[in-house]
Amino acid sequence: MKKTLLILSAAAMTLGMASCAKDEPISVNEGAAINFRPSLGTRATETTNANLSEITVAGFMGTSQYFNPLLFTKASDGYFESSPEYNWPGDDTELIFYAYSPATPGGTVTLTPDAKTLTGFSPAADIASQVDFITASASGKRSVNETSGVPLTFNHMLSQIEVLAKTDNTAYTYKVTGVRIGENVSKGDFDFTTSSWTLGTDKAYYDETYTTPVTLGAAPVSVMGTEGAAMLIPQTLTPWAPATDASNTAGGAYLAIRLQINTTAGAQVYPFPSDTQCEWAAIPIDKSWEPGKKYVYTLDLTHGAGYVDPHDPQPGTPVLGGPIDFTVSVADWTDSAQDLPMNTGDDKTAD
């Protein structure tokens, strides 16, 4: 990886022979080009070691900017290299690097000596367009990393959400044509130096719909359509309260599936009224989403189907009531006297 610059002009060679036999060509070490060896430090989600092909890196030398955010592309040898290339300082000065992917994560990236932030980040409105966001930081210098490259261990800074559904209730047929994740904080700022989020106050729901229905059975199946999972901002969730805040004015969190329910005899139970094919059925969720973790929710419709989504007519109404049962009482037997003559057809009644 060492680069050697040989100054061998005709004039220099002539002077060397005429003046002193000890004069030789000059070898100047510029430092090899800076390159990186990325790896994913947490469980693989959307971005993996296999599919990571580009990273953006900014370099710093003390309190000075060594180079602005620059795209490094994966080469055939597995190293990530830039064009134009930047070289290691020959005096072995240590450099500090901050890196991220994708190049346009959403929001504004600032990597300067004074600020290292992503501001105004917001996931794409539809789940199909959401992408992973990974970051890394490292230091390096010529004596250590000139030959081997700088190892960058990336971590996932978003939470991955996947929704499955199942039912053991064979009295109904459940068909799903969409998934919705709401209401959660939809905008935030990220600090590269602390790897932490500062959340905004805006909230949104994210959904994905599809035309080929997923029919539920006893085994859990994904209801994400062709999308494996959503990529959302880590946060602590406050659940929707369908009983007291049916229209969700407080912006509580919930999961919903776009659903049609029919009895096995053929009657459509939901949506009601039955002039539409599918409507959203929701259930509150709480807890926290942490960065770099995948959350798999399994909705069990065996004993119910949640509530009408807060954005639909009749929000908060139970999709199904309780199980149908009967109160049975048996009346006591009562005697009913019946006198039956034993006369045969040949008998004559005396005049």
Steps between C-alpha positions, in 0.01 A plus 500: 500500500805734534531760227847609387560805287825480301638832377701391197511794264785513244641813664514336842681198362759722327560702815539186704773361278684830469496605866508207742476127470289484824199683348211248447136514389281638784233276657207700646235313709166676448303243696272249332140578414260482793255210474260317732389148596139532618303239690159494665521495877145396587254251363450536126185678394459674170868596461742209529867433435394339172291783357694801633666653194537870584577701813544871562794602720628830637859530630639724775854585612476639851260792483543538124300347218726260307235430238129574468242217480621287210358192332707182536407212268568130547781378273562149371741427787232580758650833610301823471683770303429858401541703184685730531712313752636652819835383639630439849712783645864397473579612856262234644244751630185326625176562309143465631224372270120511513308288250141422407281332239292556291637817344159670526337360816234771519558831675822703497840353591760739643851368570729789591738571790214685672202269434451135416126454460215378286215748543139477392513127434168340415430149367336475158122526517444153355667192647620381158723808466655492848872424524747404769729765653840384626790695649858442613797691636867409524851639519805403297853594400751404234717269714199288597251522214695581185513135391198348671248782462284649776249257656156660531240322710158627403197491727133528407350823633135423424259240637364231270132405538341186357137393545370143483144373556330170580170349618385167638134592452363286218152656518620790281716569198743788557652673195764773540597754231713750689689599812517832687736624774386812681513748668871541568744790501583565138785751518821528698864611510797266532836576666792309343726561801261343756304272263179633653168641376317816602134452413264757357128525573359412156325163478382293205383156401670286237324236296530264207207352306488224238244328279571130556355419843680303769266241651569440868534161665650343810861570395614865518556659156640837398245767410768743372428425133819497295679713761696318768468767768459868575797722601395754763651738755580343841263627768288423805139431403186622674206272408176605336201489739201387289258505794569861602657656188346315206609757239853502650537873554794425730687319224536166677688214336327204335532229236230432243428257219272557203251223553195315373323246720242252372326212672566159353137507383579808288366799696729807511551606860756777447513764360160619611296604311602230251517720190883520514757226462745576780544745786761557767488313832737634767649410838696732738873443559745643755858437623812641328679456170879501528746567217642193330223268617231320303154476654273224374136541602262205460133598498282211626142523372381177663276672758442840340612742230580823682326833442401712202801715407492857642514642145192307383128553567384364837853511648561296812204269437585133564526318167355188658301479819544229754433138409140410428353289779155419634322495829294182508212409729274196478132532586345243732282232352124559539231236480248525217215250552374331190198257508517256213213254438605141444209420261575312183340585168247211525354611827154652492381750747161400642205719415 
